[in-house]
Amino acid sequence: MQNTKILIVEDDEAINTMISKALLKEGFDIGNAFDGEEALDIWNRDDFKFIILDLMLPKIDGIEVMRRIREKSTVPILILSAKAEESDRIIGLGLGADDYLVKPFSVAELIARVKAQLRRFMYYDLNTNSKTSSVLEHGDIKLDLESYTLIKVDTIIDLRPKEFEILKLFFQNPNKVFTKAQLFNSVWGEEYLGDDNTVMVHIRRLRNKIESNPNSPKYIETVWGIGYRLGKIQ
């Protein structure tokens, strides 16, 4: 991970500097932005592998910055926010963030989270894809692991990164029933602390996108009292 480029988007100069110094000591290359407009400009001019993103930004807020980046890229995004409510965390993750850290935070924890997400993004997916076909099929759905797209019949369906990872996990393990804890550990790469809502929100949104009838799903089945599995398409 040496020399990996990380973009820090934080309008508080002291916090931006603190994070920059800590990550520079770890061998990362750093880009700095102090408002949403500057962040998008820098992002479009360079090849960053990770983004640390504050939500409360001048000019263009963090949510809009994330939305525009997600239109083009699945780069890992870690949100920094002073909002500690569970609903805010769920919204942030649901909109495309890969991790969420509440201010004030430990710099050591921030670095650990950055490294964990980068390991997964840069190595885990590469190793997984090298052992499987680049296109996974189930029923009338095709999941292209190289272009990171989902096609149902002849229609491309936009998925957020975590939605794509959940579906890929099911496709690669068609006979396995996953508990919420197993899904969280595999997709988010973190220890599961009983936060059912994060997984449930992503499953619900994924069903709304791929199921003809989300209330009677055939692709992602609920196994009551246990978790979820890939449905057996007749």
N, C-alpha and C positions, 0 to 999 in steps of 0.2 A: 504493500500500500504506500510505499515511499513515493513522494512527489505527486500523489493523487491530488487533483485540484478540488478544493472545497470553496463554495461561495457562501459568505456570511452576510446575511441581510438583516441588519439590526440598526435602528436609528439612534439608540443610546450609544454614544461614542465609547464610553467606559466599558460597557459590556462587549461591544464589538472588538475593542482592543484586547480585552481579557481573553476572549475566546481565540482570537487570532494568535496571540502569543503562545497559548497552551497548545494549539494545533501545530504551529510552526515547530515547537520543540519535539513534536511527534513525527516530524518529517513531511508534513503535508504542505502543498502549495496553497496559498490563500488568495482569494479575491474578496474585496469588501464593498458593500453597498449600504447606503444609509437611508434610502427611500425606495419605494416600489418601482418608480420609473427608472432609476439608476440600475436597480437589480435586473430588470428585463433587458436593458441595454447591454450590460456586462454579460449576462447569460447568453445573449444572442451572438456575442463576439468571441466567446471562448468555449472550451470543452470542459465543463465541470462534471465531476462524478458524484457530487453530493452537495446538498443545499441545506443550510441552517437558516430558518426563516421566522422572523418575528411577524406576528399578525397585525399589530397596530403600527402601521407605517405611514409616513407622509406621502402625498401625491397619489399613490396607488396602494391600496391595502394589501396585506399578505394573502388573503383569500383569493383576490383577483390575480395576484402574481402567480399563485399556485395553479389557478385554473388555466392561465395562459401557457404556463410551462407544461402542464399535463396534456395540452393539446398536441405537443410535439415530442414529449419525452417521458420515460418512466424512471428517470433519475431519482434516487432516494431523497426524500425531503423530511427533515426533522423540524417540527414546529416548536418555537419558543413562545410561551404565552403566560401572562399574569393570571389568566382565568383557570381556576383549578376545578371548576364544576365538571362532573362526569359528562354532562350533556355537551359541553364545549369540546371536550376531548373526542367524543363520538362524532361530532360534526366535523372536526378537523380531520380525523382519520377517514371519515366517510367521503370527504371531498378530495382525497388523494394523498394525504400525508402518510408517511411510513412510520413515524414515531412522533411523540408529543411530550414535551418536557416543560414543567411548570416553573416559573420564576418565583422566588430565587432558587437557583439550582447549584448542584455541585459540579465543578469543572471536571472532576475525575469521572463522574457519572456521564457527563456529556461526551467525553472522549470515548468511554466504553461503549456508549450507544452508537456513536459514529462508526467506530471500528466494527461493531457487530453487524450493522446494516451494510457496510461496505463489503465485509467478508461474504455476506449472503448475496449481494447484488453482483459482485465481480467474480466470485469463485463458485459458489454453490450452484447458481443457474448454469454457468458454463459447464461444470462437471455433469450436471443432470442432463443437459441438452446433448452432450456428447455421447451419452449412452442410449438415447432414444431417437425415434424419428422426429424430424423437425415439425411434422404435422400430426396432431392427435385427433382422431375422429370418434364421435359417438352419436349415433342417430343421424340427424341432419346438421350436426354442428361440427365444424372443423376449427381446431385451435392451432394456429401457426406460431411456434415457439421462436422462430427467427424474426419475424416481422411484428411479433407481439399483437396479433390481431385474431379476432374471432369472427367466423363466417357462419351464418345460419342460412341454409339454402344458398341464395346468391346475395345475401345482404350482410354487409360488415356491421358488426355491433360494437360500439365503443365500450370498453371496460376500463375501470380504474385499475391501477397496478395490483392492489390487494385482491380485487375481484378476479383478475386474471390468474393470480397465483393460487387462489382457492380452487378455481375450476381446473387448473393444470394438475393440482394435487389429486383431485378426484379422478381425472382422466388417466393419470399414471397409476392409480391404485383402484381399479374398477370394482374390486370385490371387498374393499376394506370399509368398515364403518369407523368414522372419525368422531371422537368426542370433541366438545368445544375446546377443551384444554389442548388436545392434540392438534387441532386446526390452528389455534393461536400460537402454539410453540413452533409449528412448522412454517407458518406463513409470516408471522411477525418476528420470529426468531428470538422471542423473549419468554421468560418464565410466566406461566399463567397464574394470575392472582385472583381468579374467580370472577373476572369481568365478562359475564355472558353477553352483555349488550353489544360489545364491539363485534363479536363474531356474528351475532344474530342480525345486526344492522347490515353487515356485508352480505350475508346469505339472502336476506330479504331483497336487497337491491339487485343482487345477481339474478335472483329468480324473476324479478320484474323485467329484466332485460332479455332473458333467454327462454322463459317459459311461455307457452301459449296461454296457459291459465295458471298464474302464480299461486292461486289458492288450491290448485290440485297439481303440484309439480311432478314432472316425470323425469327431469334431469337430475335434480338434487332432492332426494327423498329424506324426510325426517324419520329417524328410527327412534320412536318414543322412549324416553328414559335413558337414551344412550347418546345420540348425536345425529350425524348425517352420513349419507352415502350416495354414490352415483346410481341413478335409477337404471333399471333394466329396460331398455327400449325394445318394444315388441316389433 
